[in-house]
Each structure stands twice: as structure tokens, then as C-alpha cells.
Amino acid sequence: MLPPCVMKVLVSAILYRSPPRIIHSDRGSEYASLDYSALIQTVGIQQSMSRAVCPWENGHQESFYKGFKIDLGELVAEIYQTIHYYNTSRIHSALSMAPRKFAALVSV
């Protein structure tokens, strides 16, 4: 079955934009599913897929997602570091100590 997020994105794109003549993708299970194929055929879109074991056919998309994954990874690391600093080092003005130290004192 087609993941709901893929269906939602495709339907949203079609509602707000004219459907493309062709949709190209890799051979991921969501794009190879019967539900996905049926949906795009229903709205008159031709399906195009990369050949098996040919990731270079999606070079622009793979390049974009590679950068996105790196940026996302850096964002997650920054969030973790901020939370760690907030809980272990930053002095909370009302407590006069870091929250983790206060929690340790209260739990004893």
C-alpha cells in the first residue's frame, strides 16, 4: 500500500498545480506500488523510472537530498548540543544552578 505521506504530497501538488506530463522517480517501493501507478494514471501522468541499479539517472535529486541530509544532520546535532548545554551548563536564574544539578538535588 502507498504510504499516506506520498499520496498526500502528490494529491496536494496536483490540486495546486497543473499535473505534469511525466513523473520521474527511482525504483523505491512507494513509486513502484500499484496504488501510486494507479493514481498517476488516473490523472493522466506518464510514469518514468530509473533503470534498476542506475542511481546516476537521478543525479540532481540525489545531489539535493545528499545536501539536505547533511544539513539536517547538522541541525539535529546543533539541537542536541543546545539542549545538552541548557540542561547541564547554563545557570537557570530562578534555580541559581543548571537544571540537571537541580534535578539531582531534588531526587535525593
Secondary structure, DSSP 8 states (H G I E B T S, - for coil): ---HHHHHHHHHHHHHS---SEEEE---HHHHSHHHHHHHHHTT-EEEE--TT-GGGGHHHHHHHHHHHHHHHHHHHHHHHHHHHHHHTS-BTTTTB-HHHHHHHHH-
